[in-house]
Amino acid sequence: MKSNPQALVDMVMALPGFARESGMSVVSVAPGRVELALVKRQDLLQFGGHFHGGVIAALADQAAGAAVSTILPEGKIGVTIEFKINFLSPADGDKLIARAEAMQGGGTIGVAKIEVISQNNGAERVCAFGTATMRSVDLPARKP
């Protein structure tokens, strides 16, 4: 298990790439649990004004990888090898929240479950549920 899971998740979320550029933010981190959020913006929506399914799935995937990474040995992170999501209702809130919990984390494989919440003025509704399988890989070296 990581000595400082919050620092690991913060570092990964700050790296260049989709998670950072899309505006995903860390809400909370505990060993085996990560909550991420994404505020509604026009470029994240589909034609009907709801969060796009790909955006919902990306937030769920990012949260799952982070949750599994918090329980892997030092120097390891989880990357997705399999992902399944069920969309339950339109994500029409002003914010998405992905709550991921690691169910298993070993030397090579980790598994997480994820709920994605559509939050509107503080009211919450589950809009998607998923599972993800992660492979443990070496944490990439930081570039100067």
N, C-alpha and C positions, 0 to 999 in steps of 0.2 A: 504494500500500500504506500502511496505517496506521503512524504513527510509534510508537504504543504499543497493539498489539492487545489486550493483557491489560486495560488500563484501559478500552478500549471495551467489551469483553465484560462486565467487571465492572459498568460503568455501566448497560448494557442489562439485565443480569440483576437489578439492584437496582430497576429501575423498577416501579411498581405494575402488577399484572396476573397472569396465570396462571402464568408461569414462576416468579415469586417466591413466589406464594401456594401453589403446589403443592409447593414445597420443592426445586426444582431447584438444583443447586450446580455451580460451575465446578471442574473437576478440573485441567485444563491448557489452555493457549492458546499457539499458535505461529502465525506467518503461514500461513494456509490450513488450519489444523487446530485443532479445538476438541473437548474431551472434557467432557461434562456428566454428572452423576450424580443419581439420585433414590432415596432410601431408602424401603423398603417401609413403607407405612402402610395401615391398613384401608380408608380412604376412597379409595385409588387402585386397589383390587382389584375384580375381577369376582366373580360368585357362586361360582366354584370356588376362590377364594383366590389366583389368579394376577393379576399386573398386568393391568389393563384394556387392551385394544388401543388405545383412544383415548389413554391415558396414554403408552403406548409410542410411538405416532405423534407425540404432542405433544413428547416429549423429543427424538425424532429431528429433527423440524422445527425446534425451537429450536437444536439443535446445528448443523444445516445452515446456517441463517441466520447464526449467529454465525461459522461458518467462512468463509463467503463474504464477510461483512462485513469480516473482517480483511485481505482482499486488495483491497478496493475503495478508490478514492481517498478522501483525507481528507474528512470531512463527509458521507459516504455510508454507508448500511447496506443490507443485502439483506432484502427481504420476499418471502414465498412467492407465486409465481404458479402453480406446479404441484408436486405431491408424489405420490410413489408409494412404497408400503411393502409388503413381503412378510413375513408372519409365518412363521417357520420352526419354532419350538417354543414351548411354554409358558414364560412369563417367571415362573418360580416361585422365583427367588432372593430374597435379602434386600436386593438393590440392583440398579437398572438403570444401565447406563453407555452413553451414546451417543457414539460416536467418528465425527466428521464430518471430511471432507477436501474442500476446494474443488478442483474439477477445472478450473474456468474462472471467470474474473472479469474482466469488461470494463467498459466505460462504462455499459452498461444492463442486462446479463444476467450472472448467475453460475450455475454448476451445482455441486452437491455430491453426494457419495456418503456414506452413513451405515451404520454397523453398530451395532446395539443389542445389548448384552451383558446376559445375566442372570447376576449374580454371587451365588454362595452360599458363604459361608465362604472367600472367596478364589478358588474355582474358577469359571471363566468358560465360558459357552456362548452362542454367537450365537443370539438369539431372533428377530431381525428384521434386514432389510436394506432400504435405500431409496435413492432419488435425489430430489433437489429442484432446482427451477429458481427462482432468485431474481431479482427486479427491483431494480435500484439506485435508491434514493430518498434524498432529503435526510434527514440525521439530524434528528429532531425537536428543536425548541428546548427547552431545559431550562426548566421552570417554576419560578419562585421558591418 
